[in-house]
């Protein structure tokens, strides 16, 4: 079968080449069996879809803002896993920056002696073992690092979510890579921050809502944790004058873990695999479960 695929709201050479390479055919929405949607804003999505459309591919890994749009009449897939490597690279960068106190050094105006330590020999707690978490584990594999992973149900040798509190005091770095759902809002709050070591770093490359920002500001001010390296915040963008900007224990990057310059390249690989599977009638990557929220 050569499925007709519509790419919208604008054409994109890399995505369309991926569709063709997978055996699909580019066509109008009215004739399409599949829609590859490239705008991350749900407000731009069509109010009505043709009856013959059987599959919608969304461009983002997180789908919390799309749940009201997803219907039960067709299959919807996210880009979960597509951006795992670049986001994991950024997580590793933030971990190294925390361990090596790069923020302290960058802000210093005189020769200092920050409490630098190696990543080698550390214990890393990764909350969420999806595409980002698994990619980060691969990047950490050459290092002498003990990795503890937490998932919702504790699959494949990971800890179930209810056992996360017992792992927090052991970790040198706590990396958040879980999806944003109603159940994960403020997953890291005051009690979790107090359970962490006072020299441990919190790294968030998932969504800002997974961390209670007020509790984090308080923990940093009290020296309850070593620091926080955040690529995502709540609120986002982080307002000018927010306490996190002036907090010396905080390192903030402006949601750049998945660079715009390479986003289409990673998404195209995901689209090509899914179009090939769709053409063969096989199960697609990253189906969305509206009840679970991802």
C-alpha positions as CSV (number, residue, x, y, z in Angstrom):
1,X,0.0,0.0,0.0
2,X,1.2,3.5,-0.9
3,X,-0.6,5.7,1.6
4,X,-1.4,9.3,0.8
5,X,0.2,11.6,3.4
6,X,-0.6,15.3,3.8
7,X,2.1,17.5,5.4
8,X,0.8,20.7,7.1
9,X,0.4,23.5,7.9
10,X,3.3,24.2,5.6
11,X,5.4,22.0,3.3
12,X,8.8,20.8,4.5
13,X,11.4,19.2,2.3
14,X,13.0,17.0,4.9
15,X,9.6,15.7,6.1
16,X,8.3,15.1,2.6
17,X,11.5,13.4,1.6
18,X,11.0,11.1,4.6
19,X,7.5,10.3,3.6
20,X,8.6,9.4,0.0
21,X,11.5,7.3,1.3
22,X,9.1,5.3,3.4
23,X,6.9,4.5,0.5
24,X,4.2,7.2,1.0
25,X,2.8,9.7,-1.5
26,X,2.3,13.4,-0.8
27,X,-1.3,14.5,-1.4
28,X,-4.0,16.9,-0.4
29,X,-5.7,16.5,3.0
30,X,-9.0,15.5,1.4
31,X,-7.4,12.4,0.0
32,X,-5.0,11.6,2.8
33,X,-4.9,8.6,5.0
34,X,-2.3,10.3,7.2
35,X,-1.6,13.8,8.4
36,X,1.9,14.9,9.5
37,X,1.3,18.1,11.5
38,X,4.3,20.4,12.0
39,X,3.0,23.2,14.2
40,X,3.3,22.7,17.9
41,X,0.5,25.1,18.7
42,X,-2.8,23.2,19.0
43,X,-4.8,26.3,18.2
44,X,-3.6,26.2,14.6
45,X,-4.9,22.6,14.1
46,X,-8.0,22.1,11.9
47,X,-11.3,21.9,13.6
48,X,-12.5,19.1,11.4
49,X,-10.6,16.3,9.6
50,X,-11.7,14.2,6.6
51,X,-13.4,10.9,7.4
52,X,-10.8,9.0,5.5
53,X,-7.9,10.2,7.7
54,X,-6.7,7.3,9.9
55,X,-3.6,8.6,11.5
56,X,-2.2,12.0,12.8
57,X,1.5,12.5,13.6
58,X,2.2,15.4,15.9
59,X,5.6,17.2,16.0
60,X,6.2,17.3,19.8
61,X,7.1,14.6,22.3
62,X,5.0,16.1,25.1
63,X,1.3,16.2,24.2
64,X,-0.3,17.7,27.4
65,X,-1.6,20.7,25.4
66,X,-3.1,18.4,22.7
67,X,-5.3,16.2,24.8
68,X,-8.4,18.2,24.1
69,X,-7.8,17.9,20.4
70,X,-7.2,14.1,20.2
71,X,-10.3,12.2,19.1
72,X,-11.1,8.5,19.3
73,X,-11.8,8.1,15.6
74,X,-8.2,7.7,14.4
75,X,-4.7,6.9,15.7
76,X,-2.6,9.8,17.0
77,X,1.2,9.5,17.5
78,X,3.6,11.9,19.2
79,X,7.3,12.4,18.5
80,X,8.2,10.8,21.8
81,X,11.7,9.3,21.4
82,X,12.5,11.2,18.3
83,X,14.5,13.9,20.2
84,X,15.9,11.7,22.9
85,X,19.5,12.0,21.8
86,X,19.8,15.8,21.6
87,X,17.9,16.3,24.8
88,X,20.0,13.7,26.6
89,X,23.1,15.5,25.3
90,X,21.8,18.7,27.0
91,X,21.0,16.8,30.2
92,X,24.6,15.5,30.3
93,X,25.9,19.0,29.6
94,X,23.9,20.4,32.5
95,X,25.1,17.5,34.8
96,X,28.7,18.2,34.0
97,X,28.2,21.9,34.4
98,X,26.8,21.3,37.9
99,X,29.5,18.9,38.9
100,X,32.2,21.2,37.6
101,X,30.5,24.3,38.9
102,X,30.7,26.1,35.6
103,X,28.0,28.6,36.5
104,X,30.1,29.7,39.5
105,X,33.2,30.1,37.4
106,X,31.3,32.0,34.6
107,X,29.9,34.5,37.1
108,X,33.2,35.0,39.0
109,X,35.1,38.2,38.6
110,X,38.2,36.9,40.5
111,X,40.1,33.7,40.9
112,X,38.0,31.3,43.0
113,X,38.0,27.8,44.4
114,X,34.6,26.3,43.7
115,X,33.7,22.8,45.0
116,X,34.3,21.0,41.7
117,X,33.9,17.3,41.5
118,X,34.0,14.7,38.7
119,X,30.9,13.0,37.3
120,X,33.0,9.8,37.5
121,X,31.8,7.7,40.4
122,X,28.5,9.5,40.8
123,X,25.0,8.1,41.3
124,X,22.5,9.5,38.8
125,X,18.8,9.1,39.4
126,X,16.9,9.4,36.1
127,X,13.1,9.9,36.5
128,X,11.6,8.7,33.3
129,X,13.1,6.0,31.1
130,X,11.6,6.9,27.8
131,X,13.5,8.1,24.8
132,X,15.4,10.8,26.7
133,X,16.2,8.6,29.7
134,X,17.4,5.7,27.6
135,X,19.6,7.9,25.5
136,X,21.1,9.5,28.6
137,X,21.9,6.0,30.0
138,X,23.8,5.2,26.7
139,X,25.8,8.5,27.0
140,X,26.6,7.7,30.7
141,X,27.6,4.1,29.9
142,X,31.3,4.8,29.3
143,X,31.6,6.6,32.6
144,X,31.9,5.0,36.0
145,X,28.4,6.1,36.9
146,X,25.7,4.2,38.9
147,X,22.4,4.8,37.2
148,X,19.1,4.3,39.0
149,X,16.0,4.8,36.8
150,X,12.4,5.4,37.9
151,X,9.3,4.7,35.8
152,X,5.6,4.8,36.6
153,X,5.3,1.0,37.0
154,X,8.9,-0.1,37.5
155,X,9.4,-1.9,34.2
156,X,12.6,-3.5,32.9
157,X,14.5,-3.3,36.1
158,X,13.6,0.3,37.0
159,X,12.1,1.4,40.3
160,X,8.4,2.1,40.3
161,X,7.4,5.7,41.0
162,X,6.3,5.0,44.6
163,X,9.9,4.0,45.4
164,X,11.4,7.3,44.1
165,X,11.7,8.8,47.6
166,X,14.1,6.0,48.8
167,X,16.4,6.7,45.8
168,X,16.6,10.5,46.2
169,X,19.0,10.6,49.2
170,X,21.5,8.4,47.3
171,X,21.7,10.5,44.2
172,X,24.4,13.0,43.2
173,X,22.3,14.1,40.3
174,X,18.5,13.8,39.9
175,X,17.5,14.1,36.2
176,X,13.8,14.7,35.3
177,X,12.9,13.2,31.9
178,X,9.3,12.2,32.5
179,X,6.2,13.3,30.6
180,X,4.0,16.2,31.9
181,X,0.7,14.8,33.1
182,X,-1.8,15.5,35.9
183,X,0.0,12.8,37.9
184,X,3.5,14.2,37.5
185,X,2.7,17.9,38.3
186,X,5.1,18.9,41.1
187,X,6.6,15.5,41.1
188,X,9.6,17.2,42.8
189,X,8.3,19.4,45.6
190,X,9.4,20.5,49.1
191,X,9.6,17.0,50.6
192,X,11.5,15.5,47.6
193,X,14.0,18.4,47.6
194,X,14.5,18.0,51.4
195,X,15.2,14.3,50.8
196,X,18.0,15.1,48.4
197,X,21.6,15.5,49.5
198,X,22.7,19.0,50.2
199,X,25.4,18.7,47.4
200,X,23.1,17.0,44.9
201,X,22.0,18.7,41.6
202,X,18.5,18.7,40.1
203,X,18.4,18.7,36.3
204,X,15.2,19.2,34.5
205,X,14.9,18.7,30.7
206,X,11.3,17.6,30.7
207,X,8.7,20.2,31.6
208,X,8.7,22.9,34.2
209,X,5.5,21.7,35.7
210,X,7.2,18.7,37.2
211,X,9.0,20.9,39.7
212,X,7.3,23.1,42.3
213,X,9.2,26.3,41.5
214,X,8.4,28.0,44.8
215,X,9.7,25.0,46.7
216,X,12.8,24.9,44.5
217,X,13.6,28.6,45.1
218,X,13.3,28.0,48.8
219,X,15.5,24.9,48.8
220,X,18.2,26.7,46.8
221,X,18.2,29.7,49.1
222,X,18.5,27.5,52.1
223,X,21.3,25.4,50.5
224,X,19.2,22.3,50.9
225,X,20.5,21.0,47.5
226,X,23.7,21.7,45.7
227,X,22.1,23.4,42.7
228,X,19.5,23.2,39.9
229,X,20.2,23.1,36.2
230,X,17.0,23.8,34.3
231,X,16.2,23.9,30.6
232,X,12.5,24.2,31.4
233,X,10.7,26.3,34.0
234,X,7.3,27.0,35.5
235,X,6.3,29.6,34.5
236,X,7.9,29.6,31.0
237,X,9.4,31.8,29.8
238,X,10.9,32.6,33.2
239,X,9.9,36.3,33.9
240,X,12.6,38.9,34.2
241,X,13.4,39.5,37.9
242,X,12.4,36.0,38.9
243,X,14.5,34.8,41.9
244,X,15.9,31.9,39.9
245,X,17.8,34.4,37.7
246,X,19.8,35.8,40.6
247,X,20.1,32.5,42.5
248,X,23.8,31.6,42.4
249,X,23.0,27.8,42.7
250,X,20.8,27.9,39.6
251,X,21.9,27.4,36.0
252,X,19.2,28.1,33.4
253,X,19.1,27.5,29.7
254,X,16.1,28.8,27.6
255,X,14.4,25.5,26.5
256,X,17.1,24.8,24.0
257,X,17.8,21.1,24.7
258,X,16.1,20.2,21.4
259,X,17.7,22.8,19.0
260,X,15.5,24.3,16.3
261,X,18.3,23.9,13.8
262,X,18.2,20.0,14.1
263,X,14.5,19.5,15.1
264,X,13.3,18.6,11.6
265,X,16.2,16.2,11.0
266,X,15.3,14.1,14.1
267,X,11.5,14.4,13.4
268,X,12.1,13.2,9.8
269,X,13.7,10.0,11.0
270,X,10.7,9.4,13.2
271,X,8.2,10.2,10.4
272,X,10.0,7.9,7.9
273,X,9.8,4.9,10.3
274,X,6.2,5.5,11.1
275,X,5.1,6.0,7.5
276,X,6.9,2.8,6.6
277,X,5.1,1.0,9.4
278,X,1.7,2.6,8.4
279,X,2.2,1.4,4.9
280,X,2.8,-2.2,6.1
281,X,-0.1,-2.1,8.6
282,X,2.4,-2.4,11.5
283,X,2.2,-0.8,15.0
284,X,3.4,2.8,14.9
285,X,6.0,4.4,17.2
286,X,4.8,6.6,20.1
287,X,1.0,6.1,20.0
288,X,-0.8,8.6,22.3
289,X,-2.8,7.3,25.2
290,X,-5.2,10.2,26.2
291,X,-6.0,8.6,29.5
292,X,-2.4,8.4,30.5
293,X,-1.7,11.8,29.1
294,X,1.2,10.9,26.8
